[in-house]
Amino acid sequence: MAETKDYLKLAVEALEDKKAEDIRIIDISELSDIADCFIIANGTNRSQVQAMADAVEESLGRAGLSCRSREGYSVARWILMDYTDIVVHLFDRESREFYDLERIWRDGKMIDPASL
């Protein structure tokens, strides 16, 4: 997971640069085959959430990792970005609270973004 950790760090740095709120990383590798990790964060408005998605895509793209699919960008209430081993979930505040992915995936291992 060393390479994944490097990509996680790049994504977190891109989100921090765009002032993302409450960045969380959940290791779901032992729970699901869909990905190794989720990154979850939120912004305060549509423009910020889109800017966060753009920053992650640019940063990971420069590192050679391309986004397999991206959904929800035009509405920007919940943008989902699939990088195979990493899935990035970017929300507005209301949608993040409503969908509460942290509760759904509570059996996953929380990773402190500062530890990357």
N, C-alpha and C positions, 0 to 999 in steps of 0.2 A: 504494500500500500504506500510505499515511499513516493512513487510518482503521483499517485492520487493525492497524497499529502501536499506535494508541491502545487498541484492544481488548486486544491482547497485554499491554500495560502494566497495564491494569486487572486482567486475569486473574492476572498474575504477582503483583501487589500483594495480591490476595485470597488467593492461595496462600501467600505469605510471612506474611500475618497469621495463617494457620492452621498455621504452622511446617512447611510442606511441605519435603521433602528433595530435593536435587539437581534443581532446576527446570531443564529444558532446553527450548529452542525450536529447531525444525528447519524451515527454509524448504524446502518441497517443491514450490513453484510451478512449477519447471522440470522436475519429474519426474513429476507426476501431476495429473490434473484433479479429484481428490477434495477437495482443499483447498489453501490457500496455505501454511499452517503447522500444525505439530503443537506442542502444549505437552505435555511429559511431566514428571511429578513423582511422588513417592511419599510415603506416610505410614507410620507405624509400626504402626498397627492399624486395624481396620474403622471405628471411630468417627471417627478422625482423617481417613481417606480420605473418608468421607461428609461430614464437616464441610468439607473442602476443596472437594468438589463443590458443596455448598450455597453456600459463599462465592463461588465463581466464578459460579454461576448468578445469585445476588443482585446481584453487582457488574456483570456484563454486562447483566443485565436492567434495572438502573437506567439504564444507558447506552443502552438501547433495542435491545439485541441479544438475541433470544430463542433458546433452545436448540431446535433442530429435533428432536433425539432424544437420549435419555439411556439408556444400557444399563449393566447391572451394578451398579446402586446398592444393591440389597438385600443382595447378597453382599459387595460392596465389595472384591473382590480386584483387579478392573480395571474402573474406571468410564470409559466412553467418552461424551463429550459433543460433539455435532456442532453447530457454529455456522456451517456452510457453508464460510466461508473459513478458519476455525480449528477444529481438532479437538483436544479436550483429553483426554489419557490420564492417568488417576490410578490408581496401583497401590499394593498393599502391597509391601513389599520383595521378598519371594520371587517374586511374579508378575512384577515389573518385571525382575528378573534372568533369569527363565525366558524371557519373551517378547522381551526385548532389542531393543526398537524402534529404539534408536539404531544398532545394528548393521545392521538390515534397511534403514534409511533413511540409511545412512552417506554416500550420494551427495548428500544434501541439504546445504544450507548452514546451519551452526550459527550461531545468533544469540545473542549474550550478553545475558541478561535485564537486566543492569546498563546496557546501551547504549540501552535503550528510553526 
